[in-house]
Amino acid sequence: MITLARADTPTEDFQFLVSLLDEELRIRDGADHPFYAQFNTLEKISHYIVAYVEGIAVGCGSFRVYNEDTVEIKRMFVQSLHRGWGIASLILAALESWAAENRFSSCILETGYNQPEAIALYKKSGYTVIANYGPYENVQNSICMRKNLPGIFQHELP
């Protein structure tokens, strides 16, 4: 059974999973890893989700506020033994739902061409490619994506 737990601080399980993510990205990104690592700190993140299988932490994701309407999805990861189970899709959907509950109308994210599985997940989940934003603006290995969140919060007047 897969369960998801929300937190507003990085739990020990979340931090452990992020350390595994960072190890994997260090290999995938190679010499570019230090550049990306500076944007992947847990500072400014206040929404965390950890996925558990039979009480064992196997996946995680989070978001940070990007602007008044948008959150940025960060630190998505599922341990290799549990990939292909749909856990990343569950985490992503839970993050989107949580963002909508907090009256955000869209999610953005950055991933890299060295993470084809992530690109496939995001496209399958309704994300579309956008121009690279912020620190990724002129980075050739980055791919930025966006998804508008459904619900009553979009285009709502104050």
SVG drawing of the C-alpha trace seen along z (x, -y; Angstrom):
<svg xmlns="http://www.w3.org/2000/svg" viewBox="-15 -42 48 45">
<polyline fill="none" stroke="black" stroke-width="0.4" points="0.0,0.0 1.3,-3.5 0.6,-6.3 1.5,-10.0 2.4,-12.3 2.5,-16.1 4.8,-18.2 5.7,-21.9 9.3,-21.2 11.8,-18.7 11.4,-15.5 14.2,-13.1 12.7,-10.8 12.5,-13.6 16.1,-14.6 17.3,-11.0 15.5,-10.7 16.9,-14.1 20.4,-12.8 19.7,-9.8 18.4,-12.2 21.5,-14.4 23.7,-11.3 21.8,-10.3 21.9,-13.8 25.6,-14.2 26.1,-11.2 23.6,-12.3 24.6,-16.0 28.3,-15.4 30.3,-18.6 27.1,-20.6 26.0,-19.4 27.4,-22.2 25.4,-24.7 22.1,-22.9 22.8,-22.1 22.8,-25.8 19.1,-26.0 18.1,-22.8 18.5,-23.7 15.6,-23.3 15.5,-27.0 12.2,-28.7 10.4,-25.3 7.5,-24.9 5.5,-22.1 6.9,-18.6 5.4,-15.2 6.9,-11.8 5.6,-8.5 5.7,-5.4 5.3,-1.7 4.6,0.4 6.0,-2.3 9.2,-2.7 10.0,-6.1 10.4,-5.5 9.7,-8.8 9.3,-12.6 8.5,-15.9 8.0,-19.5 7.1,-22.9 8.0,-26.5 6.1,-29.7 7.4,-31.2 5.0,-34.1 1.5,-35.0 -0.1,-32.6 2.6,-29.9 4.5,-27.3 7.7,-25.6 7.9,-21.8 11.1,-20.8 13.0,-17.7 10.9,-15.0 12.4,-11.5 11.5,-7.8 14.0,-5.2 14.9,-3.0 13.4,0.2 10.0,-1.5 10.0,-3.2 7.3,-2.1 4.7,-1.8 3.1,-5.2 4.5,-6.7 5.9,-9.8 2.5,-10.5 0.8,-10.2 3.3,-12.6 3.0,-15.1 -0.8,-15.0 -0.7,-15.5 1.6,-18.5 -0.7,-20.0 -3.7,-19.4 -2.0,-21.0 -1.0,-24.0 -4.6,-24.4 -5.9,-24.2 -3.5,-27.2 -5.1,-29.1 -2.2,-28.8 -3.3,-28.5 -0.2,-27.0 3.0,-24.9 6.3,-25.3 9.4,-23.2 12.8,-22.7 14.4,-19.4 17.2,-18.4 17.5,-16.5 19.6,-14.0 16.4,-13.0 14.2,-11.6 12.0,-9.7 11.2,-12.9 10.3,-14.7 8.0,-11.8 6.3,-11.9 5.7,-15.6 4.4,-15.4 2.1,-12.5 0.8,-14.6 -0.1,-17.6 2.9,-19.8 4.0,-21.7 7.4,-23.0 7.9,-26.7 10.8,-29.1 13.5,-28.6 12.9,-30.9 15.0,-32.5 18.5,-31.0 17.8,-28.4 17.2,-31.0 20.3,-30.4 21.1,-26.8 21.0,-24.4 20.6,-21.2 17.5,-22.6 13.9,-22.1 11.3,-24.1 7.6,-23.2 4.3,-24.5 0.8,-23.2 -2.3,-25.3 -4.1,-23.8 -7.8,-23.1 -10.4,-24.4 -12.2,-27.5 -9.0,-29.4 -7.9,-30.1 -8.6,-33.7 -10.5,-34.4 -11.0,-38.1 -10.0,-39.4"/>
</svg>
